[in-house]
Amino acid sequence: MIDTYPLLRPLLFSMDPEEAHDFSFSQLDRLERCGLLKNFIGKPLIKPVDLCGITFRNPVGLAAGLDKDGKHIDALASLGFGFLEIGTVTPKAQAGNPKPRMFRLPEANALINRMGFNNDGVDACVERVKRSRFYQEGGVIGLNIGKNASTALEDASKDYVSCMRAVYPVASYITANISSPNTKNLRDLQGEVLLRQLLGALQQERRSLSDQYGVRKPLFLKIAPDLEASDLKLIADLLLEFEIDAVIATNTTISRNGVEKLDHGNEAGGLSGSPVLKLSNQAIHHLFQYLHNRIPIIGVGGILSADAVKQKIDVGASLVQIYTGLIYKGPKLIRDCVRAFN
């Protein structure tokens, strides 16, 4: 692998974060289409992991949020990920929150975003997944689903069911995202009454779709890092009751501990990167204790090194996903993380 990212990062960090995101992907897509990306990245590391009836190419995946619409699947797959999670997608297209809505905190290796599920709608995303070479060659693609901002919380289940119905034919697995801090009141879905309602609706719809398509697609739940141990115990019990296949821990945090005095440190939104590592690990640790190894945990949050991956494994994660670490460390981080698994 030719690691050119340290040379490119100063240029990218001189740009607005959202503009840098679009520019980076335009260049990656161009290199991938020309067949040149593999010259810089090399062959992906193969370290197969069987989980939830899926064989992952390696245990390091892309976290949801980086490619919300499935526009860059083949370029991302060429970076060496074992699997990709696309989304969050919603039933209808929506613009998300007003710009600026993403902020770097380089002193803390962190980001704050308040994107707000900006996406082109679930149907457009599904069509892009179908057209991708990675999908056509059997690559593992999870679809992360959510509700539209305009949908009342008491009707949220309808949006999730609608999305599940749309993504079911193409998704390797489906993740219900109830933990973004950037859609008003979304995290209230982590409470017992609303979560029981949501998981019941998804369980019922999956049974119907399993009969229709002759295959049972795994269903994951993505939770926040800001939950108390008692909340995590409740969620763990519901995961088991409703036969959810895995839990993704965690999303971004609303905490500002350690960053409140930095530039942009008090912007509204979800904080990701190094500051969320400890919170994420604590959540994984509690879940591992409560779940008794009955369903796997996918660890996300604060992974900027192989050591961070080892911490996730030590507290109970079976797979990991990265996002902010890729922005700060570049594609080499993916290979470093794969090598952290024995």
KEBATI-477479 format. One record per residue (C-alpha): residue in one letter; x, y, z. Coordinates in steps of 0.1 Angstrom, whole numbers, plus 2048, in hexadecimal, padded with zeros to 3 digits. Layout:
# KEBATI-477479
AXYZ...
//
This chain:
# KEBATI-477479
M800800800I80C8237F7D80183A814T7FD85C804Y7E386881DP7FB87B834L804890816L7E089680CR7D189D82EP7DD8C1831L7CC8CA811L7AC8B981BF7AC8C883ES7B08EB82EM78E8E681FD76B8E782EP7658C483CE7478BD826E7588CA808A7778B5810H760897812D75189D7F0F7738A47E0S7838857F0F76886F7E2S76987E7C0Q78E8767BEL78A8537CCD76E84B7B4R783857797L7A18427A1E78B8247A7R77A827785C79C82A774G7A980B786L7C481F797L7B881F7BBK7C47FB7C0N7E88077B7F7E881D7D7I7D48067EEG7DF7E37E3K7CA7C47E9P7B27C4806L7BC7AF824I7A878F826K79F783848P77D774846V764776863D743763864L729775878C703776877G70375F859I71A777845T73E77283BF75079383ER770797829N7817A5847P7747B2869V7797D7862G75B7E9852L75180C849A73981C861A71982C855G71985184DL737854836D724848817K70085081FD6F38497FCG70882D7EEK7198447D5H73D8387DCI73A8127E4D7548057CCA76E81F7D6L7698187FBA76A7F37F6S78B7F77E3L79A808803G79A7E5813F77B7E5829G76D7C3832F74A7D182FL7387F182AE71A80183CI70781A826G6EF834833T6DD83F847V6C283F82DT69E84B833P67E843820K67D86580FA69B87B804Q6A489781CA6BD8B381CG6C88AF840N6D28CC857P6DF8EE84BK7038F2843P71D8F5852R7168D4863M7388C2866F7558CF87BR7788C1880L7898C18A2P7AC8B7897E7BC8BC8BAA7A58A08C6N7A588B8A6A77F8918A6L76289D891I7408AC89AN7258A7881R7008B0880M6F98A485DG6D5899865F6D187A84EN6D688D82EN6D0874812D6BF86E7F1G6A58567FFV6A6830802D69C8277DFA6B883B7CFC6D182B7E6V6C58087DEE6C980E7B9R6ED8197BFV6F57FA7D4K6E87E47B7R6FE7F579ES71E7F27B3R7377D87A9F73E7D07CEY7197C67D2Q7197B37B2E73879F7BDG7287967DEG7387B07F5V7287B5817I7137D5818G6FE7DF835L6E27F9831N6DD81084EI6B981D851G6A8839863K68A850864N683870852A686890867S66289885FT65487786CA64687988FL6578638A8E63884F8AED638846889A65D83E887S657819884K64681E863D66482F854Y67C814860V6657F9853S66280B831C68880D82FM68C7E9839R6747DE81DA6887F3803V6AB7E780DY6A37C3815P6AB7B57F2V6CE7C47F1A6DA7C7815S6F27AE824Y6E57BA845I6CE7D7850T6D67EF86DA6BB80387EN6CC824889I6BA8328A8S6D88448B6S6E18628A0P6DF8838B5N6D7897895T6B388E88FK69D89D8A9N6928848C4L69F8668B1R6B285A8D0D6918578E2L68D8378CEQ6A68278E6G68C829902E67980990BV6578118FDL66181F8DBL67D8068D7R6677E98DEQ64E7F78C4L6697FC8AAL67A7DA8AFG6587C88AEA64F7D988DL6717D087EQ6707AC88AQ64D7A887BE6577B885AR6777A3858R66378385CS64C78D840L66A797829S67C777832D65F763826Q65C778807Y6817767FDG68A75580CV6A6763820R6A9772843K6BE791842P6D079A863L6C37B8876F6DB7CE88AL6D47EB8A2K6EB8098A6I6EB81A8C8A6F98398D8P71883B8EFD706851908L6F0837918E6F182D93DA6F9808946S6D480394FD6C980F92CL6E27F891CK6D47DB930L6B17E3924I6BD7E5900A6D07C4903D6B17B3910L69C7C08F3L6B77B68DAL6B47938E6E68E7938E9F6897A08C5E6A478A8B6I6BA7A78AAD6DA79889BA6F47B18A6V6F97D28B7I70F7EF8AAA71F8028C6T72181F8C3N71683E8B0T7238618B7T7218718DAI7108908E6S72B894901R7458AF8FDN75C8A3918G7808AC90FV7778C18F0E7618DD8FEK77E8F68FDL7898ED8DAD77F9018BBH75C8F48B0G75C8DE8D0N7398EA8DAE7288E78B8A7088D48B8G7088B18ABG7198908B0L73D88D8BBS7528718ACG7778678ABS78F8628C8P7798738E3V75E8588DFL77583A8E3K771836908L74B83B908S7478228EBN75D8088FDQ74980C91DA72980590AI7387E78F8H7447D991AH7217DC92AL7107CD90CF7287B090BQ7207A992FY6FA7AC92AL6F8798909H70D77A916N71C7768F3R6FA76E8E4I6FC7888CAP71C7998BCI7267BD8C1I7357D38A6G74C7ED8B5V74C8118A8G75A8318B6G77D8408BBI7908278A5L7AF839899S7C881E89FA7CD7F88A1D7CE7FC8C7A7AB80B8C7V79F7EC8B4K7AF7D58CEQ79D7E88E9K77C7E28D8I7847BD8D4D78E7BB8F9V76D7C9905G7587B28EEA7567BE8CAS7577A48AEL75A7BD891V7627E288FQ7597FF879I76B81F873Y762842865T77385F876G79484C879L795849853I79386F850Y7B0874868K7C685785FG7BD84D83CP7B882A82CK7D781B83DL7C381A85DI7AC7FF84DR7CA7E8849D7D77F086CC7B57E887AV7B27C7868R7D47BC875A7C97C3898F7B27A4896N7C478389E
//
